[in-house]
Amino acid sequence: MPAEDVSVDRIIAMFSLHEIRDREERVTMLNELNRVLAENGEIYITEHLSDIQNFTVYSLGAFHFYSKKEWLSNFCESKLEVKQELKTTPFVTTFILTKR
């Protein structure tokens, strides 16, 4: 990522990180976001989750998304902490992350 360490106050990733299909690559990307995040900065990750609400809308397509459990595991592995979780609609979740 073309940014210096601890140099970015706010990072926004909307409906994009679930496209990184390989878990290790996704965690590597989250590690990079953590690397450039300022000490008091925040990362906003907005995604559909693989859950019953999205299954009712997307049917089998909901399996293209990741579960909340998977996201939380990825964040933990990347030394990121969930500061807040917002349900912007029944189908969309935003995680606000900070450094641990």
Secondary structure, 3 states (H helix, E strand, C coil): CCCCCCCEEEEEEECCHHHCCCHHHHHHHHHHHHHHEEEEEEEEEEECECCHHHHHHHHHHHHHCECHHHHHHHHHHCCEEEEEEEEEECCEEEEEEEEC
